[in-house]
Amino acid sequence: MTAFTPDPVALNRKLPLWYQVSQSLRASILGRAPDAPLRLPTEERLAGHYGVSVLTVRQALKELEEEGLISRHRRRGTFIEPEALVPTTDLRHWGRGAPVRLLGSVDAIVAQQSGMVSRLLAHGPGPVPAAYAHHFPGLSEVATYHRLRSDERTGEPTNHARNYVRPDAARGIDPADLERQPMTKVLRDGAGVRIGRITDTVEARLADPETARLLNVPLLSPILHYTGVTHDDEGRVLDVAVIHYRGDRFSFTVTLDAR
C-alpha cells in the first residue's frame, strides 16, 4: 500500500521538535489532495524524513491522535482519519474543530492556515482605527484588507479577518496573494519584510451583526476574537490582524515547554 508523504520542512532547533513535527504533519494532512493515500509512513521513515528520533515522532503522532486526525493500529500502521474535520451533528462532539494554536515560529503560523480558502472582500487605504492608533504613531492612514476564510473541503465559513498594514510595508503586497497565503507569509516572502516577532491576544466575544452574517452564525453567539500584532526586526508594528473565529469550530490551545 502506498504511504502518504508529508511535505519537507526545516526544523527550528530552539523549539520542541515533537511539536514542530506534529504541526508539519497536521499541515500536510489538512492540505493533502483528495486522492492522497491515507496510510502514513512508518515511525522510522518519518524519523528519517524529519531528521529526528523515533521517540520524537511517537510524541508528535500522539498529539495528532488526540486531536482526532489520525488513528494508530498495532501491526497495521498509522492512518489519516478521512472524516476527522467534517462537521458532526452528534452533540457529544459539538464544538470540536480545528484548534487555533500558539506555535512558536512564523513557519508554524503559516502552516496553521493550511486547509483554508480565503476570499478577499475588500482592500485599500483607510484611516488608522482609533483602537490601534498607538501601534502606528505618526500615521493617519494604513492599508486595509478584509478577507473571509472557509474550510477547503466543506466550504463552510470559519473566520473573517481584517489587517491594518503600514503603507510602506503594503507597497510590496500583491492582493491576489492574500487569497492563497496568510498575511504573515505575504509580508515576509512577497513584500520582503523582516519579521521580528508576533504578539497574539485571544478573548471571548459575542458575534456582532457583520460577523454573524459572514460566518453564518446566530447574532450574539460566542466567537473567538484574535488580535495579532506583527513587528519588524527593529520593533516597528507592520501589521495588526483582527480575526473573528466561529466559537463552535475552533478551540485555542497553548503549549509551553517547561524543559
C-alpha positions in Angstrom: 0.0 0.0 0.0 1.3 3.4 -1.0 2.0 5.7 2.0 1.2 9.4 2.3 4.3 11.6 2.0 4.4 14.7 4.3 5.8 18.0 3.0 9.5 18.7 3.7 10.2 21.3 6.5 13.2 22.8 8.1 13.0 22.4 11.9 14.0 25.1 14.3 16.3 23.5 16.9 15.3 26.2 19.5 11.7 24.8 19.6 10.4 21.4 20.8 11.0 19.1 17.9 8.0 16.9 18.5 5.7 19.9 18.4 7.2 21.1 15.1 6.8 17.6 13.6 3.2 17.3 14.7 2.3 20.7 13.2 4.1 19.9 9.9 2.2 16.6 9.7 -1.0 18.4 10.6 -0.5 21.0 7.8 0.3 18.2 5.3 -2.7 16.2 6.3 -5.1 19.1 6.0 -3.6 20.3 2.7 -3.5 16.8 1.1 -5.0 16.0 -2.3 -8.4 14.2 -2.2 -6.9 11.1 -3.7 -3.8 11.0 -1.5 -3.1 7.8 0.4 -4.4 7.6 4.0 -1.6 5.5 5.4 1.3 7.4 7.0 4.9 6.2 6.6 6.3 4.1 9.5 7.7 5.8 12.5 11.2 5.0 11.3 10.6 6.6 7.9 9.1 9.7 9.4 12.1 10.0 11.8 14.4 9.9 8.8 12.2 12.3 6.8 12.4 14.9 9.6 15.9 14.0 10.9 14.6 13.3 14.4 14.4 10.3 16.8 11.6 7.7 16.7 10.6 8.9 20.2 10.1 12.4 18.9 7.9 11.0 16.1 5.8 9.0 18.5 5.2 12.1 20.7 4.1 14.0 17.6 1.8 11.2 16.4 0.2 11.0 19.9 -0.7 14.8 19.6 -2.4 14.2 16.2 -4.2 11.1 17.5 -5.6 13.0 20.5 -6.8 15.7 18.0 -8.6 13.0 16.0 -6.6 13.5 12.8 -5.1 10.0 12.8 -5.6 6.5 14.2 -2.8 4.1 15.1 -3.3 0.3 14.8 -0.8 -2.2 16.1 0.8 -4.2 13.2 -1.3 -2.4 10.6 0.2 1.1 10.9 -1.0 4.7 11.2 -3.8 6.1 9.1 -5.3 9.5 8.4 -8.9 9.8 9.6 -10.8 10.8 6.3 -13.7 12.4 8.2 -11.7 13.9 11.0 -12.8 17.6 10.4 -16.2 17.0 8.8 -18.8 18.9 11.0 -20.8 16.5 13.1 -24.4 16.5 14.3 -23.5 14.3 17.3 -24.0 16.7 20.3 -21.4 14.7 22.2 -18.8 16.1 19.9 -20.3 19.6 19.4 -17.7 22.3 19.4 -14.8 20.2 18.4 -12.9 21.6 15.4 -9.5 22.8 14.2 -7.5 24.3 17.1 -6.0 27.8 17.0 -2.6 27.4 18.5 0.4 29.4 19.6 3.0 27.6 17.5 6.2 29.4 18.3 7.5 30.3 14.8 6.5 32.1 11.7 6.7 28.9 9.6 4.4 27.2 12.1 1.9 30.0 12.0 1.8 29.8 8.2 1.3 26.0 8.4 -1.6 26.5 10.7 -3.6 28.1 7.9 -3.4 25.0 5.6 -6.8 23.7 4.7 -8.4 27.2 4.5 -9.6 29.1 1.4 -9.5 32.9 1.6 -11.6 35.4 -0.3 -10.5 39.0 -0.4 -13.7 41.0 0.3 -12.1 44.5 0.2 -8.8 46.3 0.3 -7.5 49.8 0.0 -6.2 52.8 2.1 -8.2 53.8 5.2 -7.8 55.8 8.4 -6.0 54.2 11.3 -8.6 52.7 13.7 -8.7 54.6 17.0 -8.3 51.3 18.9 -5.0 50.6 17.2 -3.6 54.1 16.7 -1.0 53.5 19.4 0.6 50.9 17.2 1.1 53.4 14.3 2.4 56.6 15.9 2.7 59.4 13.4 0.4 57.7 10.8 -3.1 58.8 9.9 -3.7 56.1 7.2 -2.9 52.4 6.8 -3.6 49.8 4.1 -6.6 47.7 5.0 -7.5 44.2 3.8 -10.7 42.2 4.7 -10.9 38.5 4.0 -13.3 35.7 4.6 -11.8 32.2 5.2 -13.7 29.0 4.6 -12.9 25.3 5.1 -11.4 24.0 1.9 -13.4 20.7 2.0 -16.8 21.8 3.2 -16.9 25.4 2.0 -18.2 26.5 5.5 -17.0 29.9 6.6 -14.8 29.7 9.6 -13.4 33.2 10.3 -13.1 36.7 8.8 -10.0 38.8 9.2 -9.1 42.5 8.9 -5.5 43.5 8.5 -4.2 47.0 9.1 -0.7 47.3 7.4 1.9 50.1 7.4 1.8 51.8 3.9 5.5 51.3 3.3 5.1 47.5 4.0 1.9 47.3 2.0 3.6 48.6 -1.2 5.1 45.1 -1.8 1.8 43.2 -1.3 0.0 41.7 -4.3 -3.7 41.5 -3.1 -4.1 38.3 -5.2 -1.6 36.5 -3.0 -3.9 37.1 0.0 -6.4 34.6 -1.5 -3.8 31.9 -1.4 -1.5 32.7 1.5 -1.7 34.2 5.1 -0.7 37.8 5.5 2.4 36.7 7.5 3.8 34.8 4.6 2.9 37.5 2.1 4.7 40.2 4.1 7.7 38.0 4.6 8.1 36.3 1.3 6.2 38.6 -1.1 6.9 42.1 0.4 10.4 41.1 1.6 9.7 42.3 5.2 11.9 41.1 8.0 9.6 39.9 10.8 10.9 40.1 14.3 8.0 38.9 16.5 4.2 38.5 16.6 2.2 39.2 19.8 -1.2 37.4 20.0 -4.2 38.1 22.1 -7.4 36.0 22.2 -10.6 36.7 24.0 -14.2 35.6 24.0 -16.7 37.9 22.3 -20.3 37.8 21.0 -20.9 37.9 17.3 -21.9 41.4 16.0 -24.2 41.7 13.0 -21.4 41.7 10.4 -19.7 38.6 11.9 -23.0 36.8 12.3 -23.8 37.4 8.6 -20.3 36.5 7.3 -19.8 33.4 9.4 -23.4 32.2 9.2 -23.9 32.1 13.0 -26.7 33.5 15.2 -26.4 37.1 16.4 -24.6 37.3 19.8 -23.4 33.7 19.5 -19.9 33.1 21.1 -16.8 33.7 18.9 -13.1 33.9 19.5 -11.7 37.4 18.9 -8.0 37.3 17.9 -5.6 40.3 17.6 -2.1 39.6 16.2 0.4 42.4 16.2 3.4 41.8 13.8 6.6 43.7 14.4 9.7 44.0 12.2 13.2 43.3 13.4 13.5 46.9 14.5 10.4 46.7 16.7 8.0 48.8 14.4 4.5 47.5 14.1 4.0 46.3 10.5 0.5 44.8 10.7 -2.4 44.5 13.1 -4.6 41.5 12.3 -8.1 41.3 13.8 -9.8 37.9 13.3 -13.2 36.6 14.4 -13.3 32.8 14.6 -16.5 30.8 14.9 -16.7 29.6 18.5 -18.3 26.2 17.5 -15.5 25.3 15.1 -12.3 26.4 17.0 -10.5 26.0 20.2 -7.5 27.8 21.5 -4.6 25.8 22.8 -1.3 27.0 24.3 1.6 24.5 24.7 4.5 25.6 27.0 7.8 23.7 27.0 9.0 23.5 30.6 12.3 21.8 30.0 
